[in-house]
Amino acid sequence: MRVVSFSEARKHLKSVLDTVNDDANATIVTRRDADDAVVMSLDYYNSLMETVYLLKSPANAAHLADSIAQYKAGKTVTRELIDTAENNDVNAENA
């Protein structure tokens, strides 16, 4: 995570914003006589909020943790993807 002073962020705001968007990371902006702040892209923020939402439910958090453990243990299954264009054509013919 990048850290910049308020003065530096103000001087180079476009660069700071470009960096957080390009790197999908956050930048801490430090201030002398006030609390520090964080700048991040909207996509990164939305991703964090989705993660928080998913982990709010203890049952969902446990399910996700179990799934990660299974993946790390190599207990995965490879599945073929369904070609939705073909399925839509078949469904249209059957209608």
Biopython code that builds the backbone (N, CA, C, O; Angstrom):
import numpy as np
from Bio.PDB.StructureBuilder import StructureBuilder

atoms = [
    (1, "MET", "N", (0.854, -1.167, 0.000)),
    (1, "MET", "CA", (0.000, 0.000, 0.000)),
    (1, "MET", "C", (0.902, 1.233, 0.000)),
    (1, "MET", "O", (1.850, 1.338, 0.779)),
    (2, "ARG", "N", (0.583, 2.136, -0.877)),
    (2, "ARG", "CA", (1.368, 3.358, -1.024)),
    (2, "ARG", "C", (0.941, 4.375, 0.039)),
    (2, "ARG", "O", (-0.230, 4.434, 0.413)),
    (3, "VAL", "N", (1.891, 5.166, 0.516)),
    (3, "VAL", "CA", (1.613, 6.218, 1.496)),
    (3, "VAL", "C", (2.165, 7.530, 0.949)),
    (3, "VAL", "O", (3.330, 7.610, 0.561)),
    (4, "VAL", "N", (1.319, 8.557, 0.922)),
    (4, "VAL", "CA", (1.754, 9.880, 0.472)),
    (4, "VAL", "C", (1.252, 10.925, 1.455)),
    (4, "VAL", "O", (0.244, 10.722, 2.133)),
    (5, "SER", "N", (1.958, 12.035, 1.525)),
    (5, "SER", "CA", (1.514, 13.135, 2.376)),
    (5, "SER", "C", (0.358, 13.866, 1.692)),
    (5, "SER", "O", (0.160, 13.741, 0.483)),
    (6, "PHE", "N", (-0.389, 14.616, 2.468)),
    (6, "PHE", "CA", (-1.492, 15.391, 1.914)),
    (6, "PHE", "C", (-0.981, 16.358, 0.857)),
    (6, "PHE", "O", (-1.586, 16.503, -0.205)),
    (7, "SER", "N", (0.140, 17.021, 1.149)),
    (7, "SER", "CA", (0.715, 17.974, 0.190)),
    (7, "SER", "C", (1.065, 17.292, -1.121)),
    (7, "SER", "O", (0.784, 17.817, -2.198)),
    (8, "GLU", "N", (1.686, 16.109, -1.024)),
    (8, "GLU", "CA", (2.056, 15.345, -2.214)),
    (8, "GLU", "C", (0.804, 14.906, -2.980)),
    (8, "GLU", "O", (0.767, 14.993, -4.208)),
    (9, "ALA", "N", (-0.204, 14.445, -2.271)),
    (9, "ALA", "CA", (-1.451, 14.012, -2.917)),
    (9, "ALA", "C", (-2.130, 15.182, -3.618)),
    (9, "ALA", "O", (-2.642, 15.034, -4.727)),
    (10, "ARG", "N", (-2.134, 16.329, -2.978)),
    (10, "ARG", "CA", (-2.759, 17.512, -3.575)),
    (10, "ARG", "C", (-2.011, 17.942, -4.832)),
    (10, "ARG", "O", (-2.626, 18.289, -5.840)),
    (11, "LYS", "N", (-0.674, 17.918, -4.767)),
    (11, "LYS", "CA", (0.148, 18.318, -5.917)),
    (11, "LYS", "C", (-0.015, 17.374, -7.099)),
    (11, "LYS", "O", (-0.002, 17.796, -8.255)),
    (12, "HIS", "N", (-0.169, 16.089, -6.791)),
    (12, "HIS", "CA", (-0.186, 15.060, -7.834)),
    (12, "HIS", "C", (-1.477, 14.244, -7.785)),
    (12, "HIS", "O", (-1.443, 13.020, -7.909)),
    (13, "LEU", "N", (-2.603, 14.913, -7.605)),
    (13, "LEU", "CA", (-3.874, 14.209, -7.437)),
    (13, "LEU", "C", (-4.189, 13.293, -8.617)),
    (13, "LEU", "O", (-4.612, 12.155, -8.416)),
    (14, "LYS", "N", (-3.990, 13.772, -9.837)),
    (14, "LYS", "CA", (-4.275, 12.933, -11.004)),
    (14, "LYS", "C", (-3.443, 11.662, -10.966)),
    (14, "LYS", "O", (-3.954, 10.577, -11.241)),
    (15, "SER", "N", (-2.176, 11.787, -10.631)),
    (15, "SER", "CA", (-1.285, 10.624, -10.557)),
    (15, "SER", "C", (-1.731, 9.660, -9.460)),
    (15, "SER", "O", (-1.717, 8.445, -9.661)),
    (16, "VAL", "N", (-2.122, 10.187, -8.309)),
    (16, "VAL", "CA", (-2.598, 9.344, -7.203)),
    (16, "VAL", "C", (-3.842, 8.574, -7.638)),
    (16, "VAL", "O", (-3.946, 7.371, -7.401)),
    (17, "LEU", "N", (-4.784, 9.269, -8.276)),
    (17, "LEU", "CA", (-6.018, 8.619, -8.718)),
    (17, "LEU", "C", (-5.746, 7.591, -9.810)),
    (17, "LEU", "O", (-6.334, 6.509, -9.807)),
    (18, "ASP", "N", (-4.856, 7.926, -10.745)),
    (18, "ASP", "CA", (-4.494, 6.964, -11.794)),
    (18, "ASP", "C", (-3.865, 5.714, -11.186)),
    (18, "ASP", "O", (-4.165, 4.598, -11.611)),
    (19, "THR", "N", (-3.001, 5.895, -10.202)),
    (19, "THR", "CA", (-2.312, 4.769, -9.572)),
    (19, "THR", "C", (-3.289, 3.844, -8.854)),
    (19, "THR", "O", (-3.202, 2.625, -9.001)),
    (20, "VAL", "N", (-4.218, 4.404, -8.078)),
    (20, "VAL", "CA", (-5.153, 3.536, -7.356)),
    (20, "VAL", "C", (-6.068, 2.791, -8.320)),
    (20, "VAL", "O", (-6.469, 1.660, -8.045)),
    (21, "ASN", "N", (-6.399, 3.409, -9.439)),
    (21, "ASN", "CA", (-7.230, 2.728, -10.435)),
    (21, "ASN", "C", (-6.446, 1.676, -11.198)),
    (21, "ASN", "O", (-6.957, 0.584, -11.444)),
    (22, "ASP", "N", (-5.216, 1.984, -11.575)),
    (22, "ASP", "CA", (-4.399, 1.051, -12.356)),
    (22, "ASP", "C", (-3.925, -0.140, -11.530)),
    (22, "ASP", "O", (-3.852, -1.258, -12.039)),
    (23, "ASP", "N", (-3.602, 0.093, -10.256)),
    (23, "ASP", "CA", (-3.028, -0.956, -9.408)),
    (23, "ASP", "C", (-4.072, -1.719, -8.598)),
    (23, "ASP", "O", (-3.733, -2.700, -7.936)),
    (24, "ALA", "N", (-5.325, -1.292, -8.637)),
    (24, "ALA", "CA", (-6.382, -1.911, -7.822)),
    (24, "ALA", "C", (-5.926, -2.041, -6.374)),
    (24, "ALA", "O", (-6.044, -3.102, -5.760)),
    (25, "ASN", "N", (-5.408, -0.948, -5.847)),
    (25, "ASN", "CA", (-4.916, -0.915, -4.483)),
    (25, "ASN", "C", (-5.337, 0.411, -3.864)),
    (25, "ASN", "O", (-5.981, 1.228, -4.523)),
    (26, "ALA", "N", (-4.987, 0.623, -2.634)),
    (26, "ALA", "CA", (-5.336, 1.856, -1.939)),
    (26, "ALA", "C", (-4.079, 2.657, -1.639)),
    (26, "ALA", "O", (-2.975, 2.114, -1.585)),
    (27, "THR", "N", (-4.265, 3.953, -1.446)),
    (27, "THR", "CA", (-3.178, 4.839, -1.050)),
    (27, "THR", "C", (-3.591, 5.542, 0.232)),
    (27, "THR", "O", (-4.697, 6.074, 0.328)),
    (28, "ILE", "N", (-2.706, 5.543, 1.211)),
    (28, "ILE", "CA", (-2.955, 6.262, 2.462)),
    (28, "ILE", "C", (-2.448, 7.688, 2.291)),
    (28, "ILE", "O", (-1.318, 7.907, 1.854)),
    (29, "VAL", "N", (-3.288, 8.649, 2.636)),
    (29, "VAL", "CA", (-2.897, 10.055, 2.599)),
    (29, "VAL", "C", (-2.734, 10.504, 4.045)),
    (29, "VAL", "O", (-3.695, 10.528, 4.814)),
    (30, "THR", "N", (-1.503, 10.861, 4.404)),
    (30, "THR", "CA", (-1.216, 11.278, 5.781)),
    (30, "THR", "C", (-1.380, 12.790, 5.906)),
    (30, "THR", "O", (-1.084, 13.550, 4.984)),
    (31, "ARG", "N", (-1.866, 13.204, 7.093)),
    (31, "ARG", "CA", (-2.032, 14.629, 7.373)),
    (31, "ARG", "C", (-1.393, 14.931, 8.716)),
    (31, "ARG", "O", (-1.439, 14.113, 9.635)),
    (32, "ARG", "N", (-0.803, 16.098, 8.822)),
    (32, "ARG", "CA", (-0.067, 16.456, 10.027)),
    (32, "ARG", "C", (-0.948, 16.570, 11.271)),
    (32, "ARG", "O", (-0.654, 15.964, 12.301)),
    (33, "ASP", "N", (-2.009, 17.335, 11.175)),
    (33, "ASP", "CA", (-2.818, 17.628, 12.360)),
    (33, "ASP", "C", (-4.227, 17.046, 12.291)),
    (33, "ASP", "O", (-5.152, 17.554, 12.925)),
    (34, "ALA", "N", (-4.377, 15.986, 11.521)),
    (34, "ALA", "CA", (-5.700, 15.372, 11.387)),
    (34, "ALA", "C", (-5.521, 13.885, 11.091)),
    (34, "ALA", "O", (-4.418, 13.418, 10.808)),
    (35, "ASP", "N", (-6.624, 13.162, 11.162)),
    (35, "ASP", "CA", (-6.567, 11.727, 10.871)),
    (35, "ASP", "C", (-6.189, 11.488, 9.412)),
    (35, "ASP", "O", (-6.511, 12.285, 8.530)),
    (36, "ASP", "N", (-5.509, 10.388, 9.185)),
    (36, "ASP", "CA", (-5.142, 9.998, 7.825)),
    (36, "ASP", "C", (-6.387, 9.515, 7.088)),
    (36, "ASP", "O", (-7.413, 9.223, 7.701)),
    (37, "ALA", "N", (-6.279, 9.435, 5.768)),
    (37, "ALA", "CA", (-7.398, 8.977, 4.941)),
    (37, "ALA", "C", (-6.883, 7.967, 3.925)),
    (37, "ALA", "O", (-5.679, 7.837, 3.706)),
    (38, "VAL", "N", (-7.816, 7.263, 3.316)),
    (38, "VAL", "CA", (-7.477, 6.260, 2.304)),
    (38, "VAL", "C", (-8.169, 6.631, 0.997)),
    (38, "VAL", "O", (-9.343, 6.999, 0.984)),
    (39, "VAL", "N", (-7.421, 6.529, -0.099)),
    (39, "VAL", "CA", (-7.974, 6.750, -1.435)),
    (39, "VAL", "C", (-7.898, 5.418, -2.164)),
    (39, "VAL", "O", (-6.852, 4.770, -2.181)),
    (40, "MET", "N", (-9.024, 5.007, -2.775)),
    (40, "MET", "CA", (-9.042, 3.752, -3.531)),
    (40, "MET", "C", (-10.007, 3.895, -4.698)),
    (40, "MET", "O", (-10.863, 4.779, -4.709)),
    (41, "SER", "N", (-9.858, 3.018, -5.673)),
    (41, "SER", "CA", (-10.765, 3.046, -6.819)),
    (41, "SER", "C", (-12.150, 2.568, -6.388)),
    (41, "SER", "O", (-12.300, 1.871, -5.384)),
    (42, "LEU", "N", (-13.142, 2.953, -7.155)),
    (42, "LEU", "CA", (-14.506, 2.511, -6.867)),
    (42, "LEU", "C", (-14.616, 1.000, -7.014)),
    (42, "LEU", "O", (-15.305, 0.357, -6.221)),
    (43, "ASP", "N", (-13.954, 0.419, -8.008)),
    (43, "ASP", "CA", (-13.987, -1.041, -8.179)),
    (43, "ASP", "C", (-13.412, -1.756, -6.962)),
    (43, "ASP", "O", (-13.971, -2.752, -6.501)),
    (44, "TYR", "N", (-12.286, -1.244, -6.436)),
    (44, "TYR", "CA", (-11.654, -1.851, -5.263)),
    (44, "TYR", "C", (-12.579, -1.726, -4.047)),
    (44, "TYR", "O", (-12.743, -2.677, -3.283)),
    (45, "TYR", "N", (-13.176, -0.555, -3.879)),
    (45, "TYR", "CA", (-14.117, -0.336, -2.778)),
    (45, "TYR", "C", (-15.298, -1.302, -2.880)),
    (45, "TYR", "O", (-15.671, -1.940, -1.896)),
    (46, "ASN", "N", (-15.882, -1.404, -4.071)),
    (46, "ASN", "CA", (-17.021, -2.308, -4.257)),
    (46, "ASN", "C", (-16.637, -3.754, -3.971)),
    (46, "ASN", "O", (-17.430, -4.507, -3.405)),
    (47, "SER", "N", (-15.435, -4.143, -4.356)),
    (47, "SER", "CA", (-14.948, -5.496, -4.080)),
    (47, "SER", "C", (-14.846, -5.738, -2.573)),
    (47, "SER", "O", (-15.249, -6.792, -2.080)),
    (48, "LEU", "N", (-14.311, -4.768, -1.856)),
    (48, "LEU", "CA", (-14.209, -4.893, -0.397)),
    (48, "LEU", "C", (-15.591, -4.978, 0.251)),
    (48, "LEU", "O", (-15.808, -5.781, 1.159)),
    (49, "MET", "N", (-16.517, -4.155, -0.215)),
    (49, "MET", "CA", (-17.870, -4.168, 0.346)),
    (49, "MET", "C", (-18.568, -5.497, 0.060)),
    (49, "MET", "O", (-19.319, -5.992, 0.900)),
    (50, "GLU", "N", (-18.331, -6.073, -1.105)),
    (50, "GLU", "CA", (-18.916, -7.379, -1.422)),
    (50, "GLU", "C", (-18.348, -8.452, -0.496)),
    (50, "GLU", "O", (-19.080, -9.318, -0.018)),
    (51, "THR", "N", (-17.042, -8.388, -0.248)),
    (51, "THR", "CA", (-16.408, -9.348, 0.656)),
    (51, "THR", "C", (-16.973, -9.212, 2.066)),
    (51, "THR", "O", (-17.276, -10.213, 2.714)),
    (52, "VAL", "N", (-17.113, -7.994, 2.537)),
    (52, "VAL", "CA", (-17.692, -7.755, 3.866)),
    (52, "VAL", "C", (-19.105, -8.328, 3.926)),
    (52, "VAL", "O", (-19.472, -8.980, 4.904)),
    (53, "TYR", "N", (-19.892, -8.085, 2.889)),
    (53, "TYR", "CA", (-21.268, -8.592, 2.850)),
    (53, "TYR", "C", (-21.290, -10.121, 2.907)),
    (53, "TYR", "O", (-22.070, -10.709, 3.657)),
    (54, "LEU", "N", (-20.426, -10.759, 2.110)),
    (54, "LEU", "CA", (-20.400, -12.223, 2.074)),
    (54, "LEU", "C", (-19.950, -12.827, 3.403)),
    (54, "LEU", "O", (-20.407, -13.905, 3.785)),
    (55, "LEU", "N", (-19.060, -12.136, 4.102)),
    (55, "LEU", "CA", (-18.536, -12.671, 5.360)),
    (55, "LEU", "C", (-19.389, -12.307, 6.572)),
    (55, "LEU", "O", (-19.118, -12.783, 7.675)),
    (56, "LYS", "N", (-20.419, -11.467, 6.391)),
    (56, "LYS", "CA", (-21.309, -11.108, 7.507)),
    (56, "LYS", "C", (-22.040, -12.322, 8.052)),
    (56, "LYS", "O", (-22.227, -12.455, 9.262)),
    (57, "SER", "N", (-22.445, -13.192, 7.169)),
    (57, "SER", "CA", (-23.175, -14.386, 7.576)),
    (57, "SER", "C", (-22.181, -15.440, 8.054)),
    (57, "SER", "O", (-21.333, -15.870, 7.273)),
    (58, "PRO", "N", (-22.261, -15.870, 9.319)),
    (58, "PRO", "CA", (-21.339, -16.897, 9.807)),
    (58, "PRO", "C", (-21.406, -18.182, 8.976)),
    (58, "PRO", "O", (-20.382, -18.823, 8.737)),
    (59, "ALA", "N", (-22.599, -18.553, 8.541)),
    (59, "ALA", "CA", (-22.736, -19.777, 7.733)),
    (59, "ALA", "C", (-22.035, -19.610, 6.391)),
    (59, "ALA", "O", (-21.356, -20.523, 5.922)),
    (60, "ASN", "N", (-22.200, -18.452, 5.779)),
    (60, "ASN", "CA", (-21.557, -18.207, 4.489)),
    (60, "ASN", "C", (-20.038, -18.133, 4.650)),
    (60, "ASN", "O", (-19.300, -18.658, 3.817)),
    (61, "ALA", "N", (-19.572, -17.485, 5.716)),
    (61, "ALA", "CA", (-18.135, -17.396, 5.979)),
    (61, "ALA", "C", (-17.543, -18.789, 6.167)),
    (61, "ALA", "O", (-16.458, -19.076, 5.661)),
    (62, "ALA", "N", (-18.248, -19.652, 6.892)),
    (62, "ALA", "CA", (-17.772, -21.027, 7.108)),
    (62, "ALA", "C", (-17.743, -21.798, 5.795)),
    (62, "ALA", "O", (-16.804, -22.549, 5.533)),
    (63, "HIS", "N", (-18.774, -21.613, 4.968)),
    (63, "HIS", "CA", (-18.822, -22.292, 3.667)),
    (63, "HIS", "C", (-17.654, -21.841, 2.782)),
    (63, "HIS", "O", (-17.010, -22.664, 2.132)),
    (64, "LEU", "N", (-17.387, -20.534, 2.762)),
    (64, "LEU", "CA", (-16.268, -20.017, 1.971)),
    (64, "LEU", "C", (-14.935, -20.552, 2.487)),
    (64, "LEU", "O", (-14.071, -20.929, 1.695)),
    (65, "ALA", "N", (-14.761, -20.588, 3.808)),
    (65, "ALA", "CA", (-13.523, -21.115, 4.394)),
    (65, "ALA", "C", (-13.348, -22.589, 4.048)),
    (65, "ALA", "O", (-12.238, -23.026, 3.742)),
    (66, "ASP", "N", (-14.428, -23.354, 4.093)),
    (66, "ASP", "CA", (-14.379, -24.771, 3.737)),
    (66, "ASP", "C", (-14.015, -24.941, 2.265)),
    (66, "ASP", "O", (-13.219, -25.812, 1.914)),
    (67, "SER", "N", (-14.593, -24.115, 1.414)),
    (67, "SER", "CA", (-14.291, -24.185, -0.020)),
    (67, "SER", "C", (-12.824, -23.874, -0.293)),
    (67, "SER", "O", (-12.195, -24.533, -1.120)),
    (68, "ILE", "N", (-12.285, -22.891, 0.386)),
    (68, "ILE", "CA", (-10.870, -22.541, 0.223)),
    (68, "ILE", "C", (-9.988, -23.689, 0.701)),
    (68, "ILE", "O", (-8.994, -24.019, 0.054)),
    (69, "ALA", "N", (-10.344, -24.297, 1.825)),
    (69, "ALA", "CA", (-9.576, -25.438, 2.349)),
    (69, "ALA", "C", (-9.602, -26.602, 1.359)),
    (69, "ALA", "O", (-8.580, -27.253, 1.142)),
    (70, "GLN", "N", (-10.758, -26.865, 0.762)),
    (70, "GLN", "CA", (-10.855, -27.934, -0.236)),
    (70, "GLN", "C", (-9.971, -27.629, -1.442)),
    (70, "GLN", "O", (-9.292, -28.515, -1.961)),
    (71, "TYR", "N", (-9.983, -26.394, -1.878)),
    (71, "TYR", "CA", (-9.148, -25.998, -3.019)),
    (71, "TYR", "C", (-7.669, -26.199, -2.696)),
    (71, "TYR", "O", (-6.922, -26.756, -3.499)),
    (72, "LYS", "N", (-7.254, -25.742, -1.518)),
    (72, "LYS", "CA", (-5.846, -25.878, -1.119)),
    (72, "LYS", "C", (-5.442, -27.338, -0.972)),
    (72, "LYS", "O", (-4.277, -27.682, -1.173)),
    (73, "ALA", "N", (-6.390, -28.198, -0.625)),
    (73, "ALA", "CA", (-6.111, -29.631, -0.478)),
    (73, "ALA", "C", (-6.168, -30.355, -1.824)),
    (73, "ALA", "O", (-5.961, -31.567, -1.890)),
    (74, "GLY", "N", (-6.446, -29.621, -2.877)),
    (74, "GLY", "CA", (-6.489, -30.233, -4.201)),
    (74, "GLY", "C", (-7.783, -30.951, -4.509)),
    (74, "GLY", "O", (-7.860, -31.708, -5.476)),
    (75, "LYS", "N", (-8.788, -30.723, -3.705)),
    (75, "LYS", "CA", (-10.087, -31.382, -3.922)),
    (75, "LYS", "C", (-10.941, -30.510, -4.843)),
    (75, "LYS", "O", (-11.905, -29.875, -4.415)),
    (76, "THR", "N", (-10.559, -30.500, -6.116)),
    (76, "THR", "CA", (-11.286, -29.686, -7.082)),
    (76, "THR", "C", (-11.887, -30.564, -8.168)),
    (76, "THR", "O", (-11.445, -31.691, -8.391)),
    (77, "VAL", "N", (-12.877, -30.045, -8.824)),
    (77, "VAL", "CA", (-13.536, -30.745, -9.923)),
    (77, "VAL", "C", (-13.529, -29.808, -11.127)),
    (77, "VAL", "O", (-13.926, -28.648, -11.024)),
    (78, "THR", "N", (-13.074, -30.322, -12.270)),
    (78, "THR", "CA", (-13.090, -29.534, -13.493)),
    (78, "THR", "C", (-14.385, -29.814, -14.233)),
    (78, "THR", "O", (-14.760, -30.968, -14.439)),
    (79, "ARG", "N", (-15.052, -28.765, -14.621)),
    (79, "ARG", "CA", (-16.320, -28.909, -15.344)),
    (79, "ARG", "C", (-16.219, -28.165, -16.670)),
    (79, "ARG", "O", (-15.522, -27.158, -16.789)),
    (80, "GLU", "N", (-16.926, -28.684, -17.650)),
    (80, "GLU", "CA", (-17.002, -28.016, -18.943)),
    (80, "GLU", "C", (-17.991, -26.858, -18.836)),
    (80, "GLU", "O", (-19.024, -26.967, -18.176)),
    (81, "LEU", "N", (-17.662, -25.762, -19.486)),
    (81, "LEU", "CA", (-18.579, -24.637, -19.506)),
    (81, "LEU", "C", (-19.676, -24.887, -20.527)),
    (81, "LEU", "O", (-19.454, -25.522, -21.558)),
    (82, "ILE", "N", (-20.834, -24.390, -20.230)),
    (82, "ILE", "CA", (-21.964, -24.519, -21.141)),
    (82, "ILE", "C", (-21.908, -23.348, -22.116)),
    (82, "ILE", "O", (-21.773, -22.199, -21.697)),
    (83, "ASP", "N", (-22.008, -23.628, -23.404)),
    (83, "ASP", "CA", (-22.035, -22.570, -24.407)),
    (83, "ASP", "C", (-23.450, -22.010, -24.445)),
    (83, "ASP", "O", (-24.357, -22.632, -24.997)),
    (84, "THR", "N", (-23.632, -20.845, -23.861)),
    (84, "THR", "CA", (-24.982, -20.286, -23.748)),
    (84, "THR", "C", (-25.573, -19.937, -25.101)),
    (84, "THR", "O", (-26.794, -19.976, -25.254)),
    (85, "ALA", "N", (-24.760, -19.600, -26.084)),
    (85, "ALA", "CA", (-25.285, -19.291, -27.417)),
    (85, "ALA", "C", (-25.953, -20.529, -28.008)),
    (85, "ALA", "O", (-27.040, -20.434, -28.578)),
    (86, "GLU", "N", (-25.308, -21.692, -27.875)),
    (86, "GLU", "CA", (-25.896, -22.937, -28.376)),
    (86, "GLU", "C", (-27.172, -23.275, -27.612)),
    (86, "GLU", "O", (-28.168, -23.678, -28.213)),
    (87, "ASN", "N", (-27.145, -23.114, -26.292)),
    (87, "ASN", "CA", (-28.333, -23.410, -25.483)),
    (87, "ASN", "C", (-29.490, -22.494, -25.844)),
    (87, "ASN", "O", (-30.638, -22.937, -25.885)),
    (88, "ASN", "N", (-29.209, -21.233, -26.103)),
    (88, "ASN", "CA", (-30.267, -20.301, -26.485)),
    (88, "ASN", "C", (-30.873, -20.692, -27.825)),
    (88, "ASN", "O", (-32.086, -20.589, -28.011)),
    (89, "ASP", "N", (-30.027, -21.147, -28.773)),
    (89, "ASP", "CA", (-30.533, -21.592, -30.074)),
    (89, "ASP", "C", (-31.438, -22.808, -29.908)),
    (89, "ASP", "O", (-32.505, -22.873, -30.518)),
    (90, "VAL", "N", (-31.020, -23.770, -29.087)),
    (90, "VAL", "CA", (-31.809, -24.979, -28.847)),
    (90, "VAL", "C", (-33.115, -24.621, -28.162)),
    (90, "VAL", "O", (-34.172, -25.132, -28.531)),
    (91, "ASN", "N", (-33.048, -23.741, -27.161)),
    (91, "ASN", "CA", (-34.262, -23.338, -26.446)),
    (91, "ASN", "C", (-35.228, -22.603, -27.370)),
    (91, "ASN", "O", (-36.441, -22.774, -27.254)),
    (92, "ALA", "N", (-34.706, -21.791, -28.283)),
    (92, "ALA", "CA", (-35.562, -21.059, -29.216)),
    (92, "ALA", "C", (-36.253, -22.023, -30.176)),
    (92, "ALA", "O", (-37.417, -21.829, -30.529)),
    (93, "GLU", "N", (-35.528, -23.068, -30.600)),
    (93, "GLU", "CA", (-36.106, -24.057, -31.513)),
    (93, "GLU", "C", (-37.214, -24.854, -30.834)),
    (93, "GLU", "O", (-38.191, -25.236, -31.478)),
    (94, "ASN", "N", (-37.066, -25.107, -29.535)),
    (94, "ASN", "CA", (-38.046, -25.909, -28.800)),
    (94, "ASN", "C", (-39.267, -25.103, -28.375)),
    (94, "ASN", "O", (-40.259, -25.679, -27.927)),
    (95, "ALA", "N", (-39.211, -23.802, -28.507)),
    (95, "ALA", "CA", (-40.319, -22.945, -28.041)),
    (95, "ALA", "C", (-41.483, -22.944, -28.993)),
    (95, "ALA", "O", (-42.485, -22.275, -28.742)),
]
sb = StructureBuilder()
sb.init_structure("model")
sb.init_model(0)
sb.init_chain("A")
sb.init_seg("    ")
for serial, (resi, resn, name, xyz) in enumerate(atoms, 1):
    if name == "N":
        sb.init_residue(resn, " ", resi, " ")
    sb.init_atom(name, np.array(xyz, "f"), 0.0, 1.0, " ", f" {name:<3s}", serial, name[0])
structure = sb.get_structure()
